[in-house]
């Protein structure tokens, strides 16, 4: 529930909290923690994604295009994780958490792009629009090839670490492809569930998804995420970002420290 609550309030998903809590707090093997995290990511993403698609904010053509990269990366990352020592995964996870903590403190810029679109984006009809209070906003997509490569990396990290890699997906669409922030976050949410499902199949086949761990984790995350969505409208985003950054930094340092000492 705590992971779902924090994930909903910060927009980075519950996986970044679930795995440290299970491994550091409850002594669960990191591979089983990743399996449970992936199941919860699928559940939470599916519910939120449906609402955003209905509102017309999500760019489904862009999401489907980028999902090709994230799915390939996720399956590859899952296979890598199976044969990778737990201590190495813990250190890598801690480093990614530090990046997420830093990125959560960055001010988000909502881009309105009116320059000509990239050749690939125009050919695949990836440019789009989304509804706003003052009417429909149109935008173009640039550097689709660069975004595709970044999504491949995001997929590998998702499969390897059991997180949705939403921050990496948003980074690719926002910084590389110049997509408006509102569209990039909702499209990322649309993609996260598919990415997690691809890698979850590999973890399931290897026996790393245990119902006695995954079921209560998924239920708690869903409850926490629902509560977080209600609280979100009443709190200050800036204070949330700082609290999240401090908590995640502490967890990341613990993961790195114990990973280096080989305590996983």
C-alpha positions as CSV (number, residue, x, y, z in Angstrom):
1,X,0.0,0.0,0.0
2,X,2.9,2.4,0.8
3,X,4.5,1.7,-2.5
4,X,1.3,2.3,-4.4
5,X,0.6,5.5,-2.5
6,X,4.1,6.9,-3.1
7,X,4.1,5.7,-6.7
8,X,0.8,7.4,-7.5
9,X,1.9,10.7,-5.8
10,X,5.2,10.9,-7.6
11,X,4.2,9.4,-10.9
12,X,7.1,7.0,-11.0
13,X,5.2,3.8,-10.1
14,X,5.4,1.6,-7.1
15,X,8.3,-0.7,-8.3
16,X,11.0,1.6,-7.0
17,X,9.6,1.2,-3.5
18,X,8.4,-2.4,-3.6
19,X,11.7,-4.0,-4.4
20,X,13.7,-2.2,-1.6
21,X,11.0,-2.9,0.9
22,X,10.8,-6.6,0.0
23,X,14.6,-7.1,-0.1
24,X,15.8,-4.8,2.6
25,X,12.8,-5.0,5.0
26,X,11.5,-8.5,4.5
27,X,14.5,-10.4,3.3
28,X,12.9,-11.6,0.0
29,X,15.3,-12.7,-2.7
30,X,15.6,-9.9,-5.2
31,X,14.5,-12.1,-8.2
32,X,11.2,-12.9,-6.4
33,X,10.8,-9.2,-5.4
34,X,11.3,-8.3,-9.1
35,X,8.6,-10.8,-10.2
36,X,6.1,-9.4,-7.7
37,X,6.9,-5.9,-8.7
38,X,6.3,-6.7,-12.4
39,X,2.8,-8.1,-11.6
40,X,1.9,-5.0,-9.6
41,X,3.2,-2.7,-12.5
42,X,0.9,-4.5,-15.0
43,X,-2.1,-4.1,-12.7
44,X,-1.6,-0.4,-11.9
45,X,-0.7,0.5,-15.4
46,X,-3.7,-1.1,-17.0
47,X,-6.2,0.8,-14.8
48,X,-4.6,4.2,-15.3
49,X,-3.9,3.7,-19.0
50,X,-7.5,3.0,-19.8
51,X,-8.6,6.4,-18.3
52,X,-5.9,8.4,-20.2
53,X,-6.8,6.7,-23.5
54,X,-10.4,7.5,-23.0
55,X,-9.6,11.2,-22.4
56,X,-7.7,11.3,-25.7
57,X,-4.4,12.4,-24.2
58,X,-2.4,9.2,-24.9
59,X,-0.7,9.0,-28.3
60,X,-1.5,5.3,-29.1
61,X,0.3,5.2,-32.4
62,X,3.5,6.6,-30.8
63,X,3.1,4.1,-27.9
64,X,2.7,1.1,-30.2
65,X,5.7,2.1,-32.2
66,X,7.9,2.5,-29.1
67,X,6.5,-0.6,-27.4
68,X,8.3,-2.7,-30.1
69,X,11.6,-1.5,-28.6
70,X,10.6,-1.7,-24.9
71,X,9.2,-5.3,-25.4
72,X,12.4,-6.5,-27.1
73,X,14.5,-4.8,-24.4
74,X,12.3,-6.2,-21.6
75,X,12.6,-9.8,-22.7
76,X,16.3,-9.4,-23.1
77,X,16.7,-7.7,-19.7
78,X,14.7,-10.5,-18.0
79,X,16.9,-13.2,-19.5
80,X,20.0,-11.2,-18.4
81,X,18.6,-10.9,-14.8
82,X,18.1,-14.7,-14.5
83,X,21.8,-15.3,-15.0
84,X,23.1,-12.2,-13.2
85,X,24.2,-12.3,-9.5
86,X,21.7,-10.7,-7.1
87,X,24.4,-8.4,-5.7
88,X,25.1,-6.8,-9.1
89,X,21.4,-6.3,-9.7
90,X,21.1,-4.6,-6.3
91,X,24.0,-2.2,-7.0
92,X,22.6,-1.4,-10.5
93,X,19.1,-0.9,-9.0
94,X,20.5,1.5,-6.4
95,X,22.2,3.6,-9.1
96,X,19.0,3.8,-11.1
97,X,17.1,4.8,-7.9
98,X,19.6,7.7,-7.5
99,X,18.9,8.8,-11.0
100,X,15.1,8.6,-10.4
101,X,15.5,10.7,-7.2
102,X,17.5,13.3,-9.1
103,X,15.0,13.4,-12.0
104,X,12.0,13.7,-9.7
105,X,13.4,17.1,-8.5
106,X,13.6,18.5,-12.0
107,X,11.0,21.0,-13.1
108,X,8.8,19.5,-15.8
109,X,8.4,21.6,-19.0
110,X,5.3,21.2,-21.1
111,X,6.5,21.5,-24.6
112,X,4.4,22.8,-27.5
113,X,6.2,21.8,-30.6
114,X,5.2,23.5,-33.9
115,X,8.3,22.7,-36.0
116,X,8.2,20.2,-38.9
117,X,8.1,16.6,-37.7
118,X,10.8,14.1,-38.3
119,X,10.7,11.9,-41.4
120,X,9.9,8.7,-39.5
121,X,7.2,10.4,-37.5
122,X,5.5,11.8,-40.5
123,X,5.7,8.5,-42.4
124,X,4.3,6.5,-39.4
125,X,1.8,9.3,-38.6
126,X,3.1,9.7,-35.0
127,X,2.2,13.4,-34.7
128,X,-0.9,14.1,-32.7
129,X,-3.0,16.3,-30.6
130,X,-4.6,16.3,-27.1
131,X,-7.6,18.2,-25.5
132,X,-7.0,21.2,-23.2
133,X,-9.1,23.8,-21.5
134,X,-8.4,26.3,-24.3
135,X,-9.0,23.8,-27.2
136,X,-7.1,21.1,-29.0
137,X,-3.3,21.4,-28.9
138,X,-1.4,19.9,-31.8
139,X,2.2,18.7,-31.6
140,X,4.9,17.1,-33.8
141,X,7.3,14.3,-33.0
142,X,11.1,14.6,-33.7
143,X,14.0,12.1,-33.6
144,X,11.9,9.0,-33.6
145,X,15.0,6.8,-34.1
146,X,16.7,8.3,-31.0
147,X,13.6,7.7,-28.9
148,X,13.4,4.1,-30.2
149,X,16.9,3.4,-29.1
150,X,16.3,5.0,-25.7
151,X,13.2,2.8,-25.3
152,X,15.3,-0.3,-26.0
153,X,17.5,0.7,-23.0
154,X,14.4,1.5,-20.9
155,X,13.0,-2.0,-21.7
156,X,16.2,-3.7,-20.7
157,X,16.2,-1.8,-17.4
158,X,12.5,-2.8,-16.8
159,X,13.2,-6.5,-17.4
160,X,16.4,-6.5,-15.4
161,X,15.2,-4.5,-12.4
162,X,11.4,-5.2,-12.4
163,X,10.4,-1.5,-12.6
164,X,8.2,0.2,-15.2
165,X,11.1,2.5,-16.2
166,X,8.5,5.2,-16.6
167,X,11.1,7.9,-15.9
168,X,13.3,6.7,-18.7
169,X,10.4,6.5,-21.1
170,X,9.2,10.0,-20.3
171,X,12.8,11.2,-20.6
172,X,13.0,9.8,-24.1
173,X,9.8,11.3,-25.3
174,X,10.3,14.6,-23.6
175,X,14.0,15.4,-24.2
176,X,14.7,13.4,-27.4
177,X,11.3,13.3,-29.3
178,X,10.1,16.7,-28.0
179,X,6.6,15.4,-27.1
180,X,4.5,17.6,-24.7
181,X,5.0,16.4,-21.1
182,X,1.3,15.6,-20.6
183,X,1.4,13.3,-23.6
184,X,4.7,11.7,-22.7
185,X,3.6,10.8,-19.2
186,X,0.3,9.3,-20.3
187,X,1.8,7.4,-23.2
188,X,4.5,6.1,-20.9
189,X,1.8,4.8,-18.6
190,X,0.1,3.1,-21.6
191,X,3.4,1.4,-22.4
192,X,4.5,0.3,-18.9
193,X,2.1,-2.5,-18.6
194,X,3.0,-4.1,-21.9
195,X,6.7,-3.8,-21.1
196,X,6.3,-5.4,-17.7
197,X,4.1,-8.2,-19.1
198,X,6.8,-9.1,-21.7
199,X,9.4,-9.6,-19.0
200,X,7.0,-11.1,-16.5
201,X,6.5,-14.1,-18.8
202,X,10.2,-14.9,-18.5
203,X,10.2,-14.6,-14.7
204,X,7.1,-16.7,-14.5
205,X,8.7,-19.5,-16.6
206,X,11.7,-19.5,-14.3
207,X,9.4,-19.7,-11.2
208,X,10.2,-16.3,-9.8
209,X,6.6,-15.1,-9.6
210,X,5.2,-16.6,-6.4
211,X,1.4,-16.1,-5.7
212,X,2.0,-15.8,-2.0
213,X,4.2,-12.8,-2.6
214,X,2.8,-11.3,-5.8
215,X,-0.9,-11.4,-4.9
216,X,-0.7,-9.4,-1.6
217,X,1.8,-7.0,-3.2
218,X,-0.5,-6.3,-6.2
219,X,-3.5,-5.9,-3.9
220,X,-1.7,-3.5,-1.6
221,X,-0.3,-1.4,-4.5
222,X,-3.7,-1.1,-6.1
223,X,-5.2,0.2,-2.9
224,X,-2.4,2.5,-2.3
225,X,-2.5,3.9,-5.9
226,X,-6.2,4.5,-5.6
227,X,-5.7,6.4,-2.3
228,X,-2.8,8.3,-3.8
229,X,-4.8,9.5,-6.8
230,X,-7.3,11.0,-4.3
231,X,-4.7,12.7,-2.2
232,X,-2.7,14.0,-5.2
233,X,-5.2,16.8,-5.9
234,X,-4.8,18.2,-2.3
235,X,-1.0,18.3,-1.8
236,X,1.9,20.4,-3.1
237,X,3.9,18.6,-5.8
238,X,7.1,20.3,-4.8
239,X,7.0,18.9,-1.3
240,X,6.2,15.5,-2.6
241,X,9.2,15.5,-4.9
242,X,11.5,16.3,-2.0
243,X,10.1,13.7,0.3
244,X,10.3,11.1,-2.5
245,X,13.9,12.1,-3.4
246,X,15.0,11.7,0.2
247,X,13.3,8.4,0.8
248,X,14.6,6.9,-2.5
249,X,18.1,8.2,-2.0
250,X,18.2,6.5,1.4
251,X,16.9,3.2,-0.1
252,X,19.3,3.4,-3.0
253,X,22.3,3.9,-0.8
254,X,21.2,0.8,1.3
255,X,20.9,-1.3,-1.9
256,X,24.3,-0.2,-3.2
257,X,26.0,-0.8,0.2
258,X,24.5,-4.3,0.8
259,X,25.1,-5.2,-2.9
260,X,28.8,-4.3,-2.7
261,X,29.1,-6.3,0.5
262,X,27.3,-9.3,-1.2
263,X,24.4,-9.4,1.3
264,X,21.8,-10.3,-1.3
